[in-house]
Amino acid sequence: MSRYAQLAFTENVRRVQWERGSGEAMDRMLGPDLGEADRLGPAEAGFIVARDSFYLASVGADGWPYVQHRGGPPGFVHVLDAETLAYLEVRGNRQYITTGNLQGDDRVSLFFMDYAHRIRLKVMARAETLDAAREPELSRRLGDIRTDGRPEQLMVIRVEGIAWNCSKHITPRFSEAELADALLPVRERIEALTAENEALRAKLQDR
């Protein structure tokens, strides 16, 4: 059973589910107890390392949630093992909202999105920041693929629950690289037609 559902379906959530008719259906997603944390399998690991961005939510000391976006080259979020994700954080706007939130509550939620194929992976986890200077081996590993910028700290995320979400209402969007691949046959056809047109013009001018 899904530990993600067990974490997400609080008492208040369950009450609303039953009030609105989905309680029995949601029962099938729950196990008898919390059990062990979900593990990242090959599908989850492959999906995560292929992403060039994700969203990370944390909760402040006053209870307000905060969502930030993190981006970089595909693979900047490293799968260290079946339970652990990590990436090297670079200096940003220096507000440090997420870093500060984690000092009071280490629980986070992550969304990994593949807009082109309308796929979403949700992760509940616990996170901590580490001093890069005190973790040289991990820093080197995470520095192999990372976001451009001045390194500031390491973010280590220990997975608690994972859930693949349905594609409904995910609007397809495409990166420049995805569009370039998709449009390659069109560009090649245009180039061929252009060359053919120029050759025909040259023949006409020779008459």
N, C-alpha and C positions, 0 to 999 in steps of 0.2 A: 504494500500500500504506500501511498505517497506521503512522505513526511512533510512535503511542502503544504499539502492540504491540511495536515494535522496542525501545522503552525499557523496557517492562514485562517482556518475555520475556528475562530474564537467563539465563545459562548454567545456573544451578540450576533456574530455572523450566522451561527447555526439557527438562532431564533428567527432571523429574517428569512433564511432559506426555507424553514418550515412554514412561516407565514405566507410565503409567496409560491409555495408548491414545489420547490426543488430539493427539499430536505431528504427525501428517500433516494433520489438520484445521487446526491452528494455523499450519502452514506457509503456508497461503493468506493469512494476515494479515500475513505478513512480506515485505519487499522485499529486494533484494540488499544494501542498505547503509542507513545511517541517513538519508541525504539531508537535505532541508530540513524545517524545522518545519511541522507542520500549520497550516492557515489556518482562521480562523473564517469560515464562510459566513453567508448570511442566516438560515438555520435556527438555527445555533448562537447568533448574535448576538441574534436575536429571543427565543430561549428564555432566555438569560442575563438580559436586561434585564427580562423578565417575572417573574423570581424575587424573592422577598422575603427569602431567606436562602440560605446555602450553608455547606459544611464545608471547612475548609482544614487540611491536614496538612503539618507540617514535621518536620525531624529535628534533634535536639540534638547537641551536641558529643560526647556519650557514646554516640550511636547510637540512643537511644530516640526513637520517634516521638511527636508531639504533635498532637492534633486539636482545633481550636477551631471554634465556630459563630459566624457573622457574620450579622446580620439588619438589615433596614431596609425602607423602602418599595420597591416594585418599581421597578427602574431605578437603585438605589443603587450597583450594580456597573455601571460604564460601559464600553462597548466603544469604545475609542479608535480602533482600526483592526483589520484582520484578524489582527493578531498580538498585540494588547495590550489587557488589561483593567486597570481601576484603580478605586479607591474611596477616599473620605476616611474615615480611621479616627478614631473619637472615643474619648475616655478611658474605659477600662473599670475592671477590678480592679487595674490597674497592676502586674501580674505580668510583663508584657512577654516571655512565653515565646517566642511566634512571632518577635517582633522580634529577640530575642537569638539564636534559632536561625538566622535568616537571615544573621547576621553571620559564621557559620561555614560554612553551606551554604545556597545560595539556591534549592535545588530544593524544589518544593512540589507537592502534589496537591490538586485541588479536586473536590468533588462538588456538582453543582447538581441539586436534586430537584424534580420535580412529582409530589407524592404523589397528587393527585386523579386525574391521568391516567396514573399509574404509568410515568413517564418519568425517566430519569437520564442526565445528561451528565457524563462524567469528563474532567478536564483535567490534564495534567502541564505544569508551567511552571517558570519561574525568577522569583523575586520580589525586590523591594527596597523599602525604605521611604525616603521623601523628606521633607525638612523643608518643611512647607507654606508657611512664610514665605519660603523661597527659590524657590518655584515658584508665584508668584501667579496666573499665567494658568491653570495646571492646577488650582490650588486653587479658583478661581472656577468652572471647568467642573464639577469633581466636587462642588462645594457646591450646585449647582442641585438635585440629588436626593441626599440623604444620610441617614444614620442620625442621629436626634436625639442631642444631647449636645455636649460640649466638643470641638471639633476638635483633633487631636493630631498627626497625620502623614498622609502619603499612601502608599497601597500600590499599587505598579505591578507588574503580573504579565504576563510575556512568555511567550506560549503556545509549548509545544514539541510536545505531542501531544493529540489529542482523541479521544474514543470515546463513542458512544451505547451505552447498556447495555440489555439486555433487561428486560422488565417483570416477569419471574418473581420471586416472593417480595417484591415491593414492595407493602406494605400500603396501600391507599387511605386517605388522610386529607384532611380538608377544612378550609380556613381559614374564619374568620367571614364574610369577604366572599364566598367561594365558596358557603357554605351559604345566605347571604342571597339570592344570585341563584337558587339551586336551589329555595329554599322560597318565593320570591315568588308563584308561582301558587297555592300552598297558602294563604298568608296572604290573598291576594286572595279566594280562595274562602271562607275562614272569615269574612272581613269581610262578604262578600255574604250568606252564610247568617245571620250575626248580625243584619244589617240586616233581612233577610226575617223572621227570628224575632221581632224587636222590633215590626215592622209587624203581624204576625199577632196578637201579644199585645195591641197597641193596639186592634185591631178587636174582639177578644174582650171587652176591658174596656168597649167602647162599647155592647155589646149589652144 
